[in-house]
Amino acid sequence: MNRYVKFTGDYSKLKSMGFTFQKLYAGNYMQWEKGGFRVWKKGSDITFGEIDLYTLLKHMEIETNPVIRHGKYLVLYSQFNENYERTILPTAEGKILYDTQMKSAIEAHKKDEQYYETIPKTEIVSSTYFHLPQLDTLNELIELGWVEIVD
């Protein structure tokens, strides 16, 4: 299943919004970049480094009040199934699972160096942090109606 964040806006207005244009000649790709966010003309998608924007937006959609830590960053908790597909977790549930797994990992690591290989894949919970200024660009595109979640 191809899930991603699609750009539906006007490419010609990106430069006036502070995006810089770059043409990547190997594949003749056109992209615009601002604050780490990249808008690609081929595929019409938006990326942000290794961060899964699809999962971030889905997480923000299910959280009525996403947890902001110390007024500086948003925490995303997710869980992986046996095929390493990510399931978004509500923040409270995700934090409990994450904290429990980390405590178990620390204790087991003291006894067994290969602990992570023994964790069933369906129990692997991850956390990703997004600094709030990083999200300003994404929020700007969302407010313009230029972002679509493709399931």
C-alpha positions as CSV (number, residue, x, y, z in Angstrom):
1,M,0.0,0.0,0.0
2,N,1.5,3.3,-1.1
3,R,0.7,5.9,1.7
4,Y,2.2,9.3,1.4
5,V,1.6,13.1,1.8
6,K,0.7,14.7,-1.5
7,F,1.3,18.3,-2.5
8,T,-1.8,19.8,-4.2
9,G,-0.8,23.4,-4.3
10,D,0.7,25.9,-6.8
11,Y,4.4,25.3,-7.4
12,S,4.8,28.8,-8.8
13,K,4.0,30.3,-5.4
14,L,6.5,28.3,-3.4
15,K,9.4,30.6,-4.1
16,S,7.6,33.6,-2.7
17,M,6.9,31.6,0.5
18,G,10.6,31.1,1.1
19,F,11.2,27.8,-0.7
20,T,14.4,27.4,-2.7
21,F,14.2,25.7,-6.1
22,Q,16.6,22.9,-7.1
23,K,16.7,20.9,-10.3
24,L,18.3,17.5,-9.8
25,Y,19.7,16.6,-13.2
26,A,20.3,12.9,-12.8
27,G,16.6,12.2,-12.9
28,N,15.5,15.7,-14.1
29,Y,13.6,16.1,-10.8
30,M,12.3,19.5,-9.7
31,Q,12.1,20.2,-6.0
32,W,11.5,23.1,-3.6
33,E,13.0,23.1,-0.1
34,K,12.3,25.1,3.1
35,G,13.3,24.2,6.6
36,G,14.0,20.6,5.7
37,F,10.7,20.1,3.9
38,R,10.9,19.1,0.2
39,V,8.1,19.4,-2.3
40,W,8.8,17.2,-5.3
41,K,7.1,17.9,-8.6
42,K,7.5,14.3,-9.8
43,G,5.0,12.3,-7.7
44,S,3.7,15.5,-6.2
45,D,4.8,14.5,-2.7
46,I,6.2,16.2,0.3
47,T,9.1,14.8,2.3
48,F,11.0,15.7,5.5
49,G,14.2,13.8,5.7
50,E,13.7,10.4,7.1
51,I,10.5,11.4,9.0
52,D,7.3,9.7,8.0
53,L,5.0,12.7,7.3
54,Y,2.1,10.3,6.6
55,T,2.3,8.9,10.1
56,L,2.8,12.3,11.7
57,L,-0.3,13.7,10.1
58,K,-2.4,10.6,10.9
59,H,-1.2,10.9,14.5
60,M,-2.1,14.6,14.7
61,E,-5.5,13.7,13.2
62,I,-6.4,11.1,15.9
63,E,-5.1,13.3,18.8
64,T,-7.5,16.0,19.9
65,N,-4.7,17.5,21.9
66,P,-1.3,16.3,20.7
67,V,1.2,16.2,23.5
68,I,3.7,19.1,23.4
69,R,6.7,18.4,25.6
70,H,8.2,21.4,27.4
71,G,6.6,23.7,24.9
72,K,9.2,22.8,22.3
73,Y,8.4,19.5,20.6
74,L,5.6,17.1,19.7
75,V,6.1,13.4,20.5
76,L,4.8,10.7,18.1
77,Y,4.5,7.2,19.4
78,S,4.0,4.3,17.0
79,Q,4.1,0.5,17.0
80,F,5.4,-1.9,14.3
81,N,3.8,-5.2,13.3
82,E,5.6,-8.3,12.0
83,N,5.9,-6.7,8.5
84,Y,7.3,-3.5,10.1
85,E,4.2,-1.5,9.1
86,R,3.7,1.3,11.5
87,T,0.5,1.7,13.6
88,I,-0.1,5.1,15.1
89,L,-0.8,5.0,18.9
90,P,-2.7,7.6,21.0
91,T,-0.1,9.5,23.0
92,A,-1.1,8.2,26.5
93,E,-1.1,4.5,25.4
94,G,2.0,4.9,23.3
95,K,4.0,6.5,26.2
96,I,3.0,3.7,28.6
97,L,4.0,1.0,26.1
98,Y,7.2,2.8,25.2
99,D,8.2,3.4,28.8
100,T,7.4,-0.2,29.7
101,Q,9.5,-1.5,26.8
102,M,12.4,0.8,27.6
103,K,12.5,-0.3,31.3
104,S,12.4,-4.0,30.2
105,A,15.1,-3.4,27.6
106,I,17.4,-1.7,30.2
107,E,16.9,-4.5,32.7
108,A,17.4,-7.3,30.1
109,H,20.4,-5.5,28.5
110,K,22.2,-5.8,31.8
111,K,21.8,-9.6,31.5
112,D,21.6,-10.3,27.8
113,E,23.4,-8.3,25.0
114,Q,21.0,-9.8,22.4
115,Y,17.8,-8.6,24.1
116,Y,16.4,-6.7,21.1
117,E,16.4,-9.9,19.0
118,T,14.1,-11.5,21.5
119,I,11.4,-8.8,21.4
120,P,8.5,-9.9,19.3
121,K,8.2,-7.5,16.4
122,T,4.7,-6.6,17.3
123,E,6.0,-5.1,20.6
124,I,8.5,-2.7,19.1
125,V,7.3,0.8,19.9
126,S,9.1,3.9,18.7
127,S,9.0,7.6,19.5
128,T,9.8,10.4,17.1
129,Y,10.2,14.0,18.2
130,F,9.2,17.0,16.1
131,H,10.5,20.4,17.1
132,L,7.6,22.9,16.8
133,P,9.4,25.4,14.5
134,Q,10.0,22.4,12.1
135,L,6.2,22.0,11.8
136,D,5.6,25.7,10.9
137,T,6.2,25.1,7.2
138,L,4.0,22.0,7.2
139,N,1.2,23.9,9.0
140,E,1.5,26.7,6.5
141,L,0.9,24.3,3.6
142,I,-2.0,22.6,5.5
143,E,-3.7,26.0,6.1
144,L,-3.4,26.8,2.4
145,G,-5.1,23.4,1.6
146,W,-2.1,22.2,-0.3
147,V,-1.6,18.9,1.6
148,E,-3.5,15.7,1.0
149,I,-3.0,12.4,2.9
150,V,-3.0,9.5,0.3
151,D,-4.0,6.1,1.8
